[in-house]
């Protein structure tokens, strides 16, 4: 699935005849026959943020440098043509939308005339801000760090405590004036700005005291309201998507799934939420209960969103991206808690999600439909990342007889696969990696020093678990160097 999707994006998507740029830079959707752009609106901020997630998971697995160039072009295009001016209330942040086929971003915010070009969605500022930061960690190119800091500075300057009727940031604002648009006081993936601020604080980049205050306000709101059964806003997640008019009662699966993933991917989730196990399970179960389609021979498909009194959107079989993302977080729940039922749900729904892809690399959003079937987000950016996330959580799912770096707690900046070794470098000196290898390592070197097999939890070392048929899972912990070598 990963090679089909990345190969399609790298080799088959060409320049759009109307826009004069590669199709995914100007359109959200492509026509299945011509591969040219269609649809009235583009969603670049969410799209490119998701592509960064997919890239930083795919590159260590594959060593695919062409994918790095592809995503760099997306981010550079957003910086040039999709960033608010320095003098605005929301300054130097990414626009969430553009009109389909237009070369400059900012137009076609849902519910507004196309000529309105100052709409900003703060949660997308957080999503792409984190994307910029991860790409900086991948490449070391400081313009992406600067873009991430601009996004965080704007978020920190506009944060509020929030309550049952107000999220810490409005869902939609006029970036020029800072005013809330269309009464959109509640909504968005609040966890996205939280994660951006978290990472900048960890790196000591920017005004970390101000970032910490904003992060704490936002996280307390999540704990105190949508995760709190005593709040009138309990389990109220939404809206999220860019192409719908604002409806405060519209619910979606994206936000609770991303919130569960955030909890499960923290080094110490208990420090954030003492009830992280129960809350993570409850979030994933609520998604299955509210948006589940099926089960289809034991596999759940997950649909996108639903407003009261209306049929769900967008498919009676669910979406490939939503199903695979939910499954990947179920896999992470298994990895963190040992929940065997979560593992089974993950494998079944991941398998189901593969049926949305064709053998030529076209990936349907929602199954066969008369129009708008092939979205860059639902078919690629928000779809491909899920398979890599799941492989890192359940290494047994990776291919037999192949060497792959499946996951790391740090962004992997370079990787090289040889017949008798894997050599890689991470952004951080300290970290933990998981690999699946077709041989038992004879030696693991961190920097210039071999580290011991079965090292204790507080020191550098590695552990090996046999999978059978000559394959092994290898887990490495390093503290002193970002440069590692696994030798046969």
PyMOL commands that set and color helices and strands:
alter all, ss='L'
color gray80, all
select helices_A, chain A and resi 2-11+23-25+44-62+65-81+122-139+142-158+190-203+208-224+254-265+269-272+276-291+320-337+340-356+376-393+395-397
alter helices_A, ss='H'
color red, helices_A
select strands_A, chain A and resi 29-30+37-38+41-42+98-99+119-120+173-174+251-252+292-296+299-302+305-306+374-375+404-408+412-417+421-426+431-437+443-446+449-450+461-468+471-478+483-487
alter strands_A, ss='S'
color yellow, strands_A
deselect
rebuild
show_as cartoon
